Amino acid sequence: MRLVQNTLSTFTLAQFSVIGLFIFIMTMTFLRLADVKNALSTLTTQSVPAINQASKLTSEVQNLVTLTAQLSQSQSKSFQRLVSQQIKTSLLSLNSPAFKLETNDKFLFIQLNALSQEIEELNNLIAYRMRIEDEFDAAIEQLLNLILSTSVAFEHHPILPEKRNNAANLFLQVAQIRQQTRIHKLRLLEETIEYEISQVRNGKGKGNNIEQIRELEKIEQMLLGDNGLVNKKIEVLRVTGRARGRGNFVRNLVEDLARNIEIQTDKISIQTLNEGKEATRLVEEHIQLALISAFIAILISFAFIYYLYRRFVIRLIKLTNQVEKAHEVEPKLLDGNDEIARLGQTFSEYFEKVQSQEKALLELSLSDPLTGIPNRRAFEDYLTKSIDQSRRFSWPLSVIMIDVDYFKKYNDHYGHNQGDECLRKVAAALNSTVKRSTDLCARFGGEEFVVLLPHTEEESAQMIAERLRNAIETLAVPHEKSQISPFVTVSLGVTVCHFTNETICSSKSIIETADKALYEAKSKGRNQYVFTDFIKS
């Protein structure tokens, strides 16, 4: 009892020491982590959301740059309405409370208001440009139809082919008006058109009727009048230039807004960077403290482990070695006056008992309890070893299977007690006939026996089989129910395996071959042996 108390006291002290050490380390770690937590909390709740907010704002402004460029280049009313709606949505997002920066810059929102007004004016200008472009396109279509009809009329004029040429030139001049992008070139084109019309009108004073003259005047008015095609084209170019200039101005406003947001973002980034550096400094201090604490803990742990190693582990290793080599070396008592020493002493006593019981159990497991000769398990173990040895040295290996003739009838007639006695006599006779120490006679099961003859050729195996048969017959054990003899007899099957490169001999194949020879001996009349060549498999 005293030994148990000493052991428990030692372990209890060790456990409390380890627990106290970990409590100290955990307390220091908790105190330092509180500071790190506060720093990281500032980053996660203030700085990082502000940067994220600024990033979204920048992305929205970049989207606004793209949208204003698309608005300036709008060619259809549906596309203009779509882009205009997207711009309004973007502006509402930029003015929403969710996009207010931490710096609360008032100039930013002044810029947004000015930008909204300029975009509205640009949108109106684009709408006006597309309206006059539509009017210009309608006027061109109407004029071309009129010129075409006039040209057809001149086509049938019998004496004025030059008028047809002048009408075709007018058609080409109208096409040039549509493609022209410079006002001064339009003025030059206007003079050319005046000349072409005058040539068509005059035609050297021949062949003009009143209806054709009126058509020419109408064409002239549609081309060169105050609200004519040339002036409409000039108005389109002027409005287009104004829209382009307004678009550039709006783009510059958006870029200024983007730069302002970028400045605000840089400020927030610098602030976040400083806060991150502070958090990093706290983390580094915590790491240093943790390393120092861990180093101290490791030293204490090594000291404790060394103590346990000297006190328990080495002695347990000695005890383990004694347990592992118990079959080779007799266990020795361990030094000390504790539970391990008592365990070693107990094991030594237990090992002595196990050895005696193991020896008895081994004898029982390999011996047939009825006949006292080796059983089937012992035979199969020895057969496996004999096959390996025969294969290594190229020795022949012979097996003889033996069966008591009409043993069931013997049992039924004389009773099971007499049957057991008969088997004991047969086993004794067979075992005494096998002379060599390398040979083995075993009970295979029921009334079957088997003899294993290592390093034995065919002739010797057949000779031994005949001796075994004769030894049983010589016993002269009465057997009234036998159909071949008044005494107990046996049938034998003999086979020999020669280990060569062509022959693969296994335990199963050699037993099957001997068993086949045994059944052949029974079919030939019993009380004899039959030799069968080994089945190559």
SVG drawing of the C-alpha trace seen along z (x, -y; Angstrom):
<svg xmlns="http://www.w3.org/2000/svg" viewBox="-46 -81 67 146">
<polyline fill="none" stroke="black" stroke-width="0.4" points="0.0,0.0 2.9,-2.3 4.4,-1.7 1.1,-2.7 0.9,-5.9 4.5,-6.9 3.7,-6.3 0.5,-8.3 2.2,-11.1 4.9,-11.3 2.4,-11.4 0.1,-13.9 3.0,-16.3 4.1,-15.9 0.5,-16.6 0.1,-19.7 3.4,-21.0 2.4,-20.6 -1.1,-22.1 0.4,-25.1 2.9,-25.7 0.1,-25.7 -2.1,-28.0 0.8,-30.5 1.4,-30.4 -2.4,-30.6 -2.7,-33.7 0.1,-35.5 -1.1,-34.6 -4.6,-35.8 -3.4,-39.2 -1.3,-39.8 -4.0,-38.6 -6.4,-41.1 -4.3,-44.0 -3.9,-42.2 -7.7,-41.7 -8.3,-45.4 -5.9,-46.4 -7.4,-43.8 -10.9,-44.9 -10.1,-48.5 -8.8,-47.1 -11.8,-44.9 -14.6,-47.3 -13.2,-50.6 -10.2,-50.6 -11.0,-47.6 -14.6,-48.6 -13.5,-52.1 -11.0,-50.8 -13.7,-48.5 -16.1,-51.4 -13.5,-53.5 -12.8,-50.7 -16.5,-50.4 -16.7,-54.1 -13.8,-54.1 -15.3,-51.2 -18.6,-53.1 -16.8,-56.3 -15.0,-54.2 -18.3,-52.8 -19.6,-56.4 -16.7,-57.3 -17.6,-54.5 -21.3,-55.4 -20.7,-59.1 -18.5,-58.0 -21.3,-55.8 -23.9,-58.6 -21.7,-60.9 -21.6,-58.3 -25.3,-57.4 -26.8,-56.9 -30.4,-55.8 -33.0,-57.0 -33.4,-53.6 -29.7,-53.3 -29.6,-56.9 -32.5,-56.1 -30.8,-53.0 -27.4,-54.7 -29.1,-57.7 -31.0,-55.5 -27.7,-53.7 -26.0,-57.0 -28.8,-58.1 -28.6,-54.9 -24.8,-55.3 -25.2,-58.9 -27.8,-57.9 -25.4,-55.2 -22.6,-57.7 -24.8,-60.1 -26.1,-57.3 -25.1,-57.3 -23.5,-53.9 -20.7,-55.6 -19.8,-58.3 -16.1,-58.2 -14.6,-58.3 -13.1,-61.8 -16.6,-63.3 -15.1,-65.4 -17.8,-68.1 -16.0,-69.0 -16.7,-65.5 -20.4,-66.0 -20.2,-69.4 -18.4,-67.7 -21.2,-65.1 -23.9,-67.8 -22.1,-69.7 -21.5,-66.4 -25.2,-65.6 -26.1,-68.9 -23.5,-68.6 -24.7,-65.1 -28.3,-66.3 -27.3,-69.0 -25.2,-66.5 -28.2,-64.2 -30.4,-67.0 -27.8,-68.0 -27.5,-64.4 -31.3,-64.2 -31.3,-67.4 -28.5,-66.1 -30.4,-62.9 -33.6,-64.8 -31.9,-67.1 -30.1,-64.1 -33.4,-62.3 -34.8,-65.5 -31.7,-65.6 -32.0,-62.0 -35.7,-62.5 -34.9,-65.6 -32.2,-63.7 -34.6,-60.8 -37.3,-63.3 -34.8,-65.2 -33.3,-62.1 -36.8,-60.9 -37.4,-64.3 -34.1,-64.3 -34.7,-60.8 -38.1,-61.7 -36.6,-64.8 -33.8,-62.7 -36.4,-60.3 -38.2,-63.2 -34.9,-64.3 -34.2,-60.8 -36.9,-61.0 -35.9,-64.5 -35.1,-64.1 -32.5,-66.9 -31.0,-67.7 -28.8,-64.8 -26.5,-67.2 -29.4,-67.9 -29.6,-64.3 -25.9,-64.4 -26.4,-67.5 -29.3,-65.8 -27.1,-62.8 -24.4,-65.1 -27.0,-66.6 -27.7,-63.1 -24.0,-62.6 -23.7,-66.0 -26.5,-65.1 -24.6,-61.9 -21.5,-64.0 -23.5,-66.3 -24.4,-63.3 -20.8,-62.1 -19.3,-65.6 -17.8,-66.3 -16.3,-69.8 -18.4,-73.1 -16.0,-74.9 -16.2,-72.0 -20.0,-72.1 -19.8,-75.7 -17.7,-74.7 -20.1,-71.9 -22.9,-74.5 -21.4,-76.6 -20.9,-73.5 -24.6,-72.6 -25.7,-76.1 -23.7,-75.7 -25.2,-72.3 -28.7,-73.6 -28.1,-76.6 -26.8,-74.3 -29.8,-72.0 -32.2,-75.1 -30.5,-76.9 -29.6,-74.0 -28.6,-76.5 -32.2,-77.9 -33.8,-74.9 -36.5,-72.3 -37.5,-73.5 -41.1,-73.3 -42.9,-75.0 -43.3,-71.8 -39.6,-70.9 -38.6,-74.4 -40.8,-74.2 -39.2,-70.9 -35.7,-72.4 -36.7,-75.4 -38.1,-73.0 -34.8,-71.0 -32.8,-74.2 -34.9,-75.4 -34.5,-72.0 -30.8,-72.0 -29.8,-75.7 -32.7,-77.3 -32.4,-78.7 -33.9,-75.4 -32.2,-73.5 -30.2,-70.3 -26.8,-72.1 -27.8,-74.3 -29.3,-71.3 -26.0,-69.4 -24.1,-72.4 -26.4,-72.5 -25.9,-68.7 -22.1,-69.3 -22.3,-72.2 -24.5,-70.3 -22.3,-67.2 -19.2,-69.4 -21.0,-70.9 -22.0,-67.4 -18.4,-66.2 -17.1,-69.1 -19.7,-68.7 -18.9,-65.0 -15.2,-65.8 -16.0,-68.3 -18.1,-65.8 -15.4,-63.2 -12.9,-65.6 -15.3,-66.2 -15.6,-62.5 -11.8,-62.1 -11.4,-65.0 -14.0,-63.2 -12.0,-59.9 -8.8,-61.7 -10.4,-63.2 -11.7,-59.8 -8.3,-58.3 -6.7,-60.9 -9.3,-60.1 -8.6,-56.4 -4.9,-57.0 -5.5,-58.7 -7.6,-55.8 -5.0,-53.3 -2.2,-55.1 -4.2,-55.2 -5.0,-51.5 -1.3,-50.8 -0.3,-52.5 -3.0,-50.6 -1.8,-47.4 1.8,-48.2 0.7,-48.7 -1.2,-45.4 1.9,-43.7 4.1,-45.2 1.7,-43.9 1.7,-40.5 5.5,-40.4 5.7,-41.3 3.2,-38.6 5.2,-36.1 8.4,-37.0 6.7,-36.6 5.2,-33.3 8.6,-32.1 10.2,-32.9 7.3,-31.2 7.5,-28.2 11.3,-28.0 10.8,-28.0 8.0,-25.5 10.2,-23.3 13.0,-23.4 10.7,-22.5 9.1,-19.8 12.5,-18.3 13.4,-18.2 10.1,-16.6 10.5,-14.1 14.0,-13.3 12.8,-12.6 10.0,-10.4 12.5,-8.7 14.9,-7.9 12.2,-7.0 9.8,-5.0 10.6,-4.7 14.1,-3.0 12.8,-0.5 9.7,0.1 11.9,0.7 13.9,3.2 10.7,4.9 9.5,4.9 12.8,6.4 12.5,9.1 8.9,9.8 10.0,10.0 13.0,12.2 11.3,14.3 11.6,17.4 15.4,16.9 16.5,15.4 15.1,16.0 13.4,12.7 15.3,10.8 13.9,8.8 14.1,5.0 15.7,2.6 13.5,0.3 10.7,0.4 7.7,-0.8 4.9,0.5 7.2,1.2 9.5,3.4 6.4,5.2 5.2,5.6 8.5,7.2 8.3,9.6 4.7,10.5 5.7,11.0 8.5,13.3 6.2,15.5 3.6,15.4 6.1,16.3 7.1,19.5 3.5,20.6 2.9,19.7 5.9,21.7 4.7,24.8 1.2,24.3 2.4,23.6 4.5,26.7 1.5,28.8 -0.8,27.0 1.7,27.4 1.8,31.1 -2.0,31.3 -2.4,29.3 0.0,31.5 -1.0,34.9 -4.0,37.0 -5.8,37.4 -7.0,41.0 -3.9,42.6 -1.1,40.4 0.6,40.0 0.8,36.7 -2.4,35.3 -3.3,33.8 -2.1,30.3 1.3,31.7 1.5,33.6 0.6,30.6 3.2,28.4 5.9,31.1 4.8,31.7 5.3,28.0 8.8,28.0 9.7,31.2 8.5,29.8 10.7,26.8 13.7,28.9 13.2,31.4 12.9,28.5 16.1,27.0 18.1,30.2 16.2,31.9 15.2,34.8 12.3,37.1 9.4,37.0 7.1,39.9 3.6,39.9 1.5,43.0 -2.2,42.6 -3.6,45.5 -7.3,46.4 -8.6,49.2 -10.8,51.6 -14.5,51.8 -13.9,49.8 -17.6,48.6 -18.8,52.1 -16.3,52.8 -17.6,49.9 -21.2,51.0 -20.5,54.6 -18.1,54.2 -19.1,50.8 -17.3,47.5 -15.1,48.4 -13.7,51.4 -13.4,49.2 -11.2,46.7 -9.1,49.5 -8.7,50.9 -7.5,47.5 -5.0,47.2 -3.5,50.6 -3.3,49.7 -1.6,46.4 0.9,48.1 1.8,50.7 2.1,48.1 4.2,45.8 6.6,48.6 7.1,49.7 8.3,46.2 12.0,46.4 13.7,43.2 13.7,40.1 12.9,37.9 9.8,40.0 6.4,39.1 3.3,41.2 0.1,39.2 -3.6,39.7 -5.2,37.9 -8.7,38.2 -11.3,40.9 -9.8,44.3 -7.3,42.7 -3.6,42.4 -0.7,40.9 3.1,41.6 5.5,38.9 8.9,40.2 11.4,37.5 14.3,38.4 12.7,41.7 12.5,43.1 9.6,45.2 11.1,48.6 11.8,47.8 8.3,46.2 6.6,49.3 8.7,51.5 7.7,49.5 4.0,49.6 4.2,53.4 5.7,53.5 2.9,51.3 0.3,53.5 1.9,56.6 2.3,55.0 -1.5,54.4 -2.3,57.9 0.1,59.4 -1.9,57.8 -4.6,60.3 -7.4,58.1 -10.6,60.0 -13.0,58.5 -16.0,60.7 -17.7,58.2 -14.7,57.8 -15.3,59.1 -11.7,59.8 -10.1,61.2 -11.1,62.4 -8.8,59.8 -8.4,56.0 -6.6,55.0 -5.6,51.7 -5.4,50.3 -2.6,48.0 -1.9,45.4 1.7,44.4 3.1,41.5 6.5,39.9 7.2,36.4 10.6,35.6 11.4,31.9 12.5,30.8 12.0,27.7 9.0,29.3 7.3,30.4 5.5,28.1 4.7,30.0 2.4,28.6 0.9,30.0 -2.5,30.2 -1.4,31.9 0.7,34.5 -2.0,35.4 -4.6,35.6 -2.3,38.0 -1.7,40.3 -5.5,40.2 -6.2,41.2 -3.8,44.2 -5.6,45.2 -9.0,45.3 -7.5,47.3 -6.3,49.8 -9.8,50.0 -11.3,50.6 -8.9,53.4 -10.0,55.4 -8.4,53.7 -5.6,55.1 -3.0,54.0 -1.1,50.9 -1.1,49.1 1.6,46.8 0.5,43.8 2.9,41.4 2.7,37.8 0.2,35.6 2.1,32.7 0.2,29.4"/>
</svg>
